[in-house]
Structures are given as C-alpha cells and as structure tokens.
Amino acid sequence: MGVCRVPQVRGSATQTREALRRHFQELEAGVLRLLNERLAVLLDEVDAIEQDSVRPLDDCQKLIEHGVNTADELLREGEEAAIRCSIGEKDDKLGSFTKKALQIQLDSLPEVPALVDVPCLSAQLDDSLLPSVSERIACHGSVASHPPVQIEELVERPGGVLVRWCKVDEDFTVQDYRLQFRRSNATQYEDAYIGKDSEFLVLHLDPHADHLFRVCARGDGRSEWSPWSIPQMGYTTLAPHEWLPGSDGYILSSRRNIAMRNDSSSCGVLYSRAATYFCGQTLTFKMMAAGQVDKKDSLGVCVECMSGAESLQKEKAVCISTNGELIPSCCSFPLDSQGWSTEGLICFNCEVCVCG
C-alpha cells in the first residue's frame, strides 16, 4: 500500500517546486518592472527640472554675451575713429561712433540669480524600504503537506454530481469554500461554487463523462486561498431533468429545464422527457413567475405519462394545487407552504413504503 502512495508524494512535490519557481519568477519580474518604471519616472522628473531651470539661465547668458560682444565692437570702432582723427583725416566715423554709443545701453544687462535661487538637485531615498520588503519576503509563501479541506463524497444526481467536502484541519478557521471542476480530458478547471456551504450540486454535466472535482478554502480574514484538495473523479449515469419538447401550450428554454405557458387555448399536462426521478432523491421545483391560475393547475410527480390528460390531479400521481392542497389528501406528505408564490420552492422527497 505504501508503494502506491509514493507517486502522489513525488508528483505533488514536483508540482509544488514548479509552482514555487513560477511564482517567484513572476514576482521577480513584476518587482523589477515596477522598479524600472519608478526609476524612469524619477529620471524624467530630473530631466524636466533640469530643462526648466537651465533654460532661463541660458537666455541670461546669451543676453550677457550679446551685450559684451556689442561693447567690444563699439570699442574697436571708437579706437579706429580716434586714430583717424589724430592723423587729421576727415571721416564721419567719430560721429557714427558717438551716435551708437548714445543708442546702446551697456548698463542694462539682466540680473544673474544668486546660487541659493538656482535649483540644486538631489535624490531623496528611503533606506527603510529594503528592510521592510525583506521582512515581507521572509514570510511570503508557505509549504503545506496537507490541504485544510478534502472532498468527502460524490453523489450522482440527474444531470449532475452532488459534491460534499469537510474540513480536516481543526485549527483552520474557514471564511469561504471554493469548488472547481473539469472534464477528465480538459486542462483548465472552472469555478462551480464560492460560499460558506460544505456541499454543492454541480449541474449540466454530460452523463457517463468523467469529471474531476477539487475544493479549497479561504481562512478567516485572509485574502489568499488554501492549497487545493486532492482531485476526486466522479460522474453521473442519470440523465438530467428535462421537460418534454413539443408539448402544446408550453415554451421551453434551450436546456429544456424551464417551462413557460403560452397563449394557446389547449394546455394539457407537461411531462418530463423521461422518468428521471427515483425514490430516495429530492426533486425541487422553483416558481420563477406566476400569472393567472386555474383550479386544475397543479405540480407534482406521477408514475406514468398519459397522453391527452388535462390535469395532473388523477390516479397514480401526487401533486400540489395552486392553493396549497395536497392531492390525494391521504398521502403522508409534509406541506409547509400555503400555495404557490413567485421565487418559491416546492420539494418532493419520495421513499418506498411497505403497507399492510
């Protein structure tokens, strides 16, 4: 017996290693991406501050250089005019120099800002980030040898499987359960139920098709889910409950599990497509809407299909009328409701009784 359990240990260990490596590789890539994005934002901020701060200083420098160059040209022109005047040459250079000197304002250069008014960039970094991240990483993830919940029972139902599970870790406080299933030849699981109940009826399953079921739990006050239970294989051999198509007076849904009365004048009994209800099972009808009722209207089960019947209130049938009356009244059938109501449920539980 111990040898046949070895593949489960080794297989689950291999899957756990792969899951850990994959998770931390994705985490590493995600953290590196976030760091690079943050670095790019800060570098862009440095570039923006640098450009906004240097631009007016460059303009000021250009104005100063332009003023110095103008003054230098004026001095050279003045020297040339003075030399020509000293040798007695008649030239209007001196007059031109005088006019330019009066027009140029050499003392109107822009004011150069003080060093304290000029930005001096620096990086403000929090040294506590790495220790806090290291502390979170040190307690991130765990390895569990047993999941806190396991599937307890798989019970076939018409068109589905009733899955029951139980908590095997008494120290684990459950907030929610999560049930998933898939066909045996599929690769992806899909959610079937999330809630506090410890059982759920998975419907719309193909008869005689193997399905895998697994369950996990979320601890009280936690956001992450626990490890999955060991997958259990189940199937149903029972055909789903379906209404008989082609019945006068009724419109059926695509799955033929919902029936609605139409405006036809002829409206007899609507039977199921096959005898899919057996003793020991619970059959539940849900009233989704209610219109005008008739005294012959009723809902129930029968042992045979009678063509042309106008009402289910007949022999070899047990039904409930619209006013809550049980027909036949001699049957031992507990009735809690007082008639039909929208969004109400009517359940039938039948057992084999020995009379006499």
C-alpha positions in Angstrom: 0.0 0.0 0.0 2.8 2.4 0.8 4.4 2.0 -2.6 1.2 3.1 -4.4 1.2 6.3 -2.4 4.8 7.2 -3.4 3.7 8.7 -6.8 1.3 11.1 -5.0 4.1 12.3 -2.8 6.6 12.7 -5.5 4.1 14.1 -8.0 2.8 16.7 -5.6 6.4 17.6 -4.6 7.3 18.2 -8.3 4.2 20.3 -8.9 4.9 22.3 -5.7 8.5 23.0 -6.8 7.3 24.2 -10.3 4.6 26.3 -8.7 7.2 28.0 -6.3 9.7 28.6 -9.1 7.0 30.0 -11.4 5.5 32.2 -8.7 8.9 33.7 -7.6 10.0 34.2 -11.2 6.8 36.1 -11.9 7.2 38.0 -8.7 10.8 38.9 -9.5 9.8 40.1 -13.0 7.0 42.1 -11.6 9.2 43.8 -8.9 11.9 44.5 -11.5 9.3 46.0 -13.8 7.9 48.2 -11.0 11.4 49.4 -10.0 12.3 50.2 -13.6 9.0 52.1 -14.1 9.7 54.1 -10.9 13.3 54.8 -12.0 12.1 56.1 -15.3 9.5 58.4 -13.6 12.2 59.9 -11.4 14.7 60.3 -14.2 12.1 62.1 -16.3 11.4 64.3 -13.3 15.1 65.2 -13.1 15.2 65.9 -16.9 12.2 68.2 -16.6 13.6 70.2 -13.6 17.0 70.5 -15.4 15.5 71.8 -18.6 13.1 74.2 -16.8 15.9 75.6 -14.6 18.7 75.8 -17.3 16.6 77.5 -20.0 16.3 81.0 -18.3 20.0 80.8 -17.3 21.0 80.1 -20.9 18.8 83.0 -22.0 20.5 85.3 -19.5 24.0 84.1 -20.6 23.1 84.8 -24.2 22.0 88.3 -23.3 25.2 89.0 -21.4 27.4 87.6 -24.2 25.5 89.7 -26.7 26.0 92.8 -24.6 29.7 92.1 -24.2 30.2 91.5 -27.9 28.3 94.7 -28.7 30.5 96.7 -26.3 33.7 95.1 -27.8 32.7 96.1 -31.3 31.9 99.6 -30.2 35.3 99.9 -28.5 37.1 98.8 -31.7 35.1 101.2 -33.7 36.0 104.0 -31.3 39.7 103.2 -31.4 39.6 103.3 -35.2 37.8 106.7 -35.2 40.2 108.1 -32.7 43.3 107.1 -34.7 41.9 108.7 -37.9 41.1 111.9 -36.1 44.7 112.0 -34.6 46.2 112.0 -38.1 43.9 114.7 -39.4 41.8 112.5 -41.6 38.3 113.8 -42.2 35.9 110.9 -41.6 32.4 110.7 -40.2 33.5 107.5 -38.2 33.7 109.6 -35.0 30.2 110.9 -35.5 28.8 107.4 -36.2 30.6 106.1 -33.1 29.1 108.8 -31.0 25.6 108.0 -32.2 26.0 104.3 -31.5 27.4 105.0 -28.0 24.4 107.0 -27.2 21.9 104.4 -28.5 23.5 101.3 -26.9 22.6 100.8 -23.2 25.6 98.9 -21.9 24.4 99.0 -18.3 21.0 97.2 -19.0 22.3 93.6 -18.7 19.9 91.1 -17.0 20.5 90.3 -13.3 22.2 87.0 -12.7 20.4 85.0 -9.9 22.2 84.0 -6.8 23.3 80.4 -6.2 20.7 80.0 -3.5 18.0 80.8 -6.0 19.2 78.2 -8.5 17.9 74.6 -8.2 20.4 72.1 -6.8 19.0 68.6 -7.5 19.4 65.6 -5.2 17.8 62.2 -4.7 15.7 61.6 -1.7 15.7 57.8 -1.0 14.1 55.9 1.9 16.6 53.5 3.3 13.8 51.7 5.2 12.3 50.2 2.0 14.7 47.3 1.7 14.3 46.1 5.3 10.5 46.3 5.1 10.5 44.5 1.8 12.9 41.9 3.1 10.7 41.3 6.1 7.6 40.7 3.9 9.6 38.4 1.6 10.9 36.4 4.5 7.3 35.4 5.5 5.9 35.2 1.9 4.6 31.8 0.9 4.5 28.5 2.7 4.5 24.8 2.0 1.7 22.7 3.3 1.8 18.9 3.5 -1.9 18.6 3.7 -4.7 20.9 2.4 -7.2 22.0 5.2 -10.2 20.7 3.3 -10.9 17.5 1.4 -13.7 16.2 -0.7 -15.8 13.7 1.4 -18.4 12.4 -1.0 -19.5 12.5 -4.6 -23.2 11.6 -5.2 -24.6 11.3 -8.7 -27.7 13.3 -9.4 -29.8 13.7 -12.6 -27.5 15.7 -14.9 -25.0 16.5 -12.2 -23.0 15.4 -9.2 -23.5 16.5 -5.6 -20.1 17.3 -4.1 -19.7 17.2 -0.3 -16.5 18.3 1.5 -15.2 18.6 5.0 -12.5 20.5 6.9 -9.7 18.2 8.1 -7.6 20.9 9.8 -9.3 21.8 13.1 -7.0 24.8 13.6 -8.1 26.3 10.3 -11.0 28.8 10.5 -12.9 28.9 7.2 -14.4 32.0 5.8 -15.3 30.7 2.3 -15.0 27.5 0.3 -14.2 27.3 -3.4 -15.2 24.4 -5.6 -13.9 23.8 -9.1 -14.4 21.0 -11.7 -13.3 20.0 -15.2 -13.7 17.1 -17.6 -11.1 14.5 -17.3 -9.8 15.3 -20.8 -9.7 19.0 -20.2 -6.8 21.1 -18.8 -8.5 24.1 -17.2 -10.7 24.0 -14.1 -13.7 26.3 -13.8 -15.4 27.6 -10.7 -18.6 26.0 -9.7 -19.2 27.5 -6.2 -17.8 30.0 -3.8 -19.5 30.3 -0.4 -19.9 29.0 3.1 -21.8 25.8 2.4 -20.0 22.4 2.6 -21.8 20.9 -0.4 -22.9 21.9 -3.8 -24.8 20.3 -6.7 -22.8 20.7 -10.0 -25.4 20.6 -12.8 -25.3 20.4 -16.6 -22.8 17.5 -16.7 -22.9 15.0 -19.5 -23.9 11.6 -18.4 -21.2 8.9 -18.3 -18.4 11.5 -18.6 -15.7 11.6 -16.0 -15.2 14.9 -14.2 -12.5 15.9 -11.7 -13.5 18.0 -8.6 -11.3 19.9 -6.2 -12.0 22.3 -3.3 -10.0 24.8 -1.3 -10.8 27.3 1.5 -10.0 30.8 2.4 -9.1 31.5 6.1 -10.9 34.0 8.2 -9.6 37.5 7.5 -7.3 36.2 4.7 -7.4 37.1 1.0 -5.5 34.1 -0.4 -6.9 30.6 -0.9 -5.5 27.5 0.7 -3.9 24.6 -1.3 -6.3 22.5 -3.3 -7.6 19.2 -2.1 -6.7 16.0 -3.8 -8.8 15.9 -7.0 -11.6 13.3 -7.0 -13.1 11.8 -10.1 -16.9 11.5 -10.3 -19.6 11.1 -12.9 -23.4 10.7 -13.3 -25.2 8.0 -15.1 -28.6 9.8 -14.6 -30.0 11.9 -17.4 -30.9 15.5 -16.4 -34.4 16.5 -15.7 -35.9 18.0 -18.9 -39.3 18.9 -20.0 -40.8 17.0 -22.9 -40.4 19.2 -26.1 -43.3 19.7 -28.4 -46.0 19.9 -25.7 -48.9 22.1 -26.7 -49.3 25.2 -24.6 -45.7 25.5 -23.3 -42.5 27.2 -24.3 -39.2 25.6 -23.2 -35.8 27.1 -22.6 -32.7 26.0 -24.6 -31.8 23.5 -21.9 -35.4 22.4 -21.6 -35.3 22.8 -17.8 -37.5 25.9 -17.7 -41.1 25.9 -19.0 -43.5 28.8 -19.5 -47.1 28.6 -20.5 -48.0 30.4 -23.8 -51.3 31.8 -25.0 -52.5 28.6 -26.6 -56.1 27.6 -25.8 -55.1 23.9 -25.4 -52.9 23.4 -22.5 -52.6 19.9 -21.0 -50.1 18.2 -18.7 -46.4 18.9 -19.3 -44.4 15.8 -18.5 -40.7 15.3 -18.2 -38.8 13.9 -21.1 -38.0 10.7 -19.3 -38.6 9.0 -16.0 -35.5 10.6 -14.3 -36.9 10.9 -10.7 -36.4 7.9 -8.4 -37.2 7.2 -4.8 -34.7 8.5 -2.3 -34.0 11.6 -4.3 -35.1 15.2 -3.8 -36.9 16.9 -6.6 -37.1 20.7 -6.4 -39.3 23.0 -8.5 -38.7 26.7 -8.5 -41.5 29.1 -9.3 -39.9 32.0 -11.2 -43.1 33.8 -12.2 -46.8 33.3 -11.7 -49.8 34.5 -13.8 -53.5 33.7 -13.8 -54.1 30.3 -12.3 -56.8 27.7 -12.7 -58.3 25.2 -10.2 -56.9 22.4 -12.3 -53.3 23.8 -12.2 -51.0 21.6 -10.1 -47.4 20.5 -9.8 -46.2 17.0 -8.8 -45.0 13.6 -9.8 -46.6 10.6 -11.4 -45.7 7.0 -12.4 -46.9 7.1 -16.0 -47.4 9.5 -18.8 -51.0 9.8 -20.1 -51.4 11.4 -23.4 -54.1 14.0 -23.6 -54.5 14.4 -19.9 -55.8 17.9 -18.9 -54.7 17.8 -15.3 -52.2 16.0 -13.0 -55.0 15.6 -10.4 -55.5 11.9 -11.2 -54.7 8.4 -10.1 -51.0 7.3 -9.7 -50.0 10.9 -9.1 -49.1 13.1 -6.2 -49.4 16.9 -6.7 -50.0 20.2 -5.1 -52.7 22.6 -6.3 -52.2 26.3 -6.6 -54.0 26.9 -3.2 -51.6 24.5 -1.4 -53.9 21.5 -1.3 -52.2 18.1 -1.4 -53.8 15.6 -3.8 -54.6 12.9 -2.9 -55.1 14.1 0.7 -54.5 10.6 2.1 -50.8 10.7 1.3 -48.3 11.4 4.1 -46.7 14.5 2.6 -45.5 17.4 4.8 -46.6 20.7 3.3 -45.2 23.9 4.7 -46.2 26.4 2.1 -49.7 27.9 1.6 -50.0 27.8 -2.1 -47.6 28.8 -4.9 -45.6 32.0 -4.8 -43.0 33.7 -7.0 -39.4 32.6 -6.2 -40.8 29.9 -4.0 -39.5 26.3 -3.9 -41.6 23.1 -3.9 -39.6 19.9 -3.0 -40.6 16.3 -3.3 -39.0 13.6 -1.3 -40.3 10.1 -2.0 -39.4 6.9 -0.2 -40.6 3.3 -0.7 -43.2 2.4 1.9 -44.4 -1.1 2.9 -48.2 -1.0 3.6 -50.1 -3.7 5.4 
